[in-house]
Every structure is written in structure tokens, then in C-alpha cells.
Amino acid sequence: AFAKELASLADMYINDAFAVSHRAHASVVAITQFLPSYAGLLLASEVSHLSEAFHPKRPFLFILCGAKFETKLPLIEKFISTADHVFVGGALAHNFFVEQGWSIGKSLVSSENFNLKRFFGDPMLASRLLLPIDVVVIGADGAKNVKQIGAAHPDAISADETIMDAGPETVAMLKEKIAGAAVILWNG
């Protein structure tokens, strides 16, 4: 009904909202049932630039961050074999930390089992996967600290701490990878 009402106000629909085009909103999808519909210039430009990731110049760096692991895993699976490096940050990294037996305190993590060990068991995939090497945590008292994370520090984060962000060493590592990349695709 809402899409029909919107359509009554126009002669055609031009979608220039790339960032929401994956959402089944009345103003994005349903309106196309009632009006002639076309991609706008901005949408076409976004699709054109994004398409470069399918046949990228090298080195190709894919940066993936966010919180909804179940929606991001297909992107990791797609690009881990085509990108030179895939950096997984944000709350997405927590799932990889847990899979390796590292403590994450009260940090956000998905409860599903995604069988992430396969990324560490394959030497080619493991060499392409980049995770934070240090993180900023906040404790129950509100104090912020930087902690190393990894195999050498599996219990660095205490049970009352929450990972908030990547730490300075991770930022430096990522800055180096960005500076050397010919193509960077960032999602998150």
C-alpha cells in the first residue's frame, strides 16, 4: 500500500540508493511493481566500481568489518581465494578469536558454529587472512586498555572486559597493507 501511494506521486522510479538496494523496502523494491524503474547514475557508478573486485589489480585487499557474522561469512568465503589479503575486523573478528580458543571477555560474538577452523587448516587461506593483533578493551570499571591478542596471548582479555576496537599495532599493520594495495574493497 505504501509503495502504491509513493508511485502515485511519480511517473518513473530511479534508484540511486546503492547502500540500501539490498533491502526489501517498499521504497526500493515494491515501488518497481507500479512504475517504470531504472538504475540511476550513482547506482550505476557504484556497481561499475564494485565490479572491479571480480577481476582486481594486484595487490587486492578486502577489508571486512561489522557485527553480523552470518551475513559476512559468504563474503569471506568468496574473497579469501581471490584477494591477496582479507582483513576481518570489528565484532566479526571475535568469532575467529573464539574459534582459536582465545578469550574475548564480554565481547559480542555469534552463537552459531561457522567451522572457521577450515581457514586456519589451509595454509593458503591462513596466509591471506588478517586479524587484529591488538585490541582496545574496556573493563567493567570503564577503563580502556590496549591488549595483545593471538596465540601468544590467548587469555589476555579478562572475563569482565569488552573488545571495542582494533589497537594501534593493528592500525599500523592495516595502514601498511592499504598503502601497498592497488585495489581495496571495504565492507562493514
N, C-alpha and C positions, 0 to 999 in steps of 0.2 A: 504493500500500500504506500509506504514511504517513497519507494523508488518510482512508482507511478505518479505520485504527487510531484516529485522532482522533475520527472520527464515532462510533465505538463508545462513547465516553465521554459523549455528549451526546444530547439529544432534539431540539435545533434549533441552528442556527448563526446568530448575529447578528454582522454585520460592522460594527465601529465603528472600523476602522483605515483611514481615508481615505488617509493618507500612503503606504500600501503597496498600495492597491486596484488600482493599475495593474500590479502584478507578478503573474505566473502562478505563485504559490507554492501548495503543497499545502494550506496552512492558510488560504488566501484563496480560491482558485478550485476546486481539486479537491474540497474538503470539501463544496461545494454539490451535488455529484452524489449524496451519501449522506444528506443531512439537509435538512429544510425550512429555507430560508435567507431572511434578511431584512436590510435595512439597519437599523443601529442609530440612535439619536437623534443621536449625534455625527456620524456619517456623513451623515445627512440634513441636519443643520445646515450642514455643510461644503459640501455640494452646493448647498443653497439660497443660501448666501452667495457661492459661486463663480459661480452663475448670474447674479448681478447684473452680472458683467463683460460679459455679452452685450448688455445694454441699460443701460449705466452712466450715472450722473450725471456731469456735466462740471464741471471738467476731470478726465479719466481718465488716470492714469499707470500704465503697465505697466513693472515692473522685472524684468529677466530676467538672471540670473547663472548661473554654473556652468561646466562644462568640456566636456560632450558636445554639441558644436555640432549634430551630425546629429539629435539628439532635440529641440533647442530651435528650430531653424530654422522648423519648421511653426508654432510659437507666434509667432515674429516675423512670419511671413507673414500669420497670422490677425489679429494685433492692430495691425499697423503702419497699417492703414487705418481702424481703429475707435478706437484710443486717441489722445489728444491728443499724448502723448509715449511713446516706448518707449525706456527706458534699457537698454542692453546692457552689462553689466559682467562681471567675472571673466574667466576664460580665453576666454569667448565673444567678448569684445571684440577679442582678439588676431587673430581671423580677419578682422575688419573693418579692423584696422590694416594687416595684410599686404596685403589687397586694395587698399588705397590706397598701397601702396609704402612704408610706414613700417617702420623696423627694430623688431624685438621681441627681439633677442638670443636667449637660450636659452629663452624663454618657451614654454609649451605652446600648440600650435596644431594644428588638424586638418589632415590632409594632403589632404583632398578639396577639390575646387573647387566652391563653392556659388553662383557667379555673383552675388556680393554687390554688384557694380557697379550692378546694377539699382536698389538702394536709394539710391545717390548720383546716378543719372541722372534720377530722377523728383523734381522739386522738392518735391512734396507729401510724398513718403516721406522725403526727405532732411531736411525741416524737422521731422519728427516723431521721427527717430532721434537719440538722445542717446548719445554715447560718452564714456568718460573723457577729460578734458582734461589730466590729470596722473596719474602713477602712481608708486607706491613700487616701487623696484627693489632687488635685492640683487646685489652683484657677486661675482665668484669669490673675493674676499678676505673675504666675509661682511659688507661694509659696506653699509648701507642709505642710499639717496638718493631724493629726490623729483625726478622729471624731467617736464618738459612733453612732451606728445605731440600730434601733429597735423601739419597741412600745413606750418606754420611751423617745425616741429621734426621732420622725418621721420627723421633719423638721431640723435636724442637718446639712444637706448638703444644701448649698445655691445654687441658680439658676445658678451661674457662676462657680461652682466647678464641677470637674470630678473625679469620683472614679477611682483610679489607681491600688489599690491592697488591700489585707487584712491587717488589722492593727495588732499590737503586741499582743493584747489580743486574737484575733482570732488565731494567730500563736501558742500561748501558749495552747489554748483550743485544737487545732488540734494536737499539739505535744503530749498532754496527751492521746488523743484518739489513736494516732498512736502507742504510747508506750504500750498500753493495748490490741492492736489488734493482733489476731492470723493470720488473712488474711487481706491484703489491696489490693484493686483493684483501680487503679488510671487511669482516662481517662481525657484528656484535654491538 
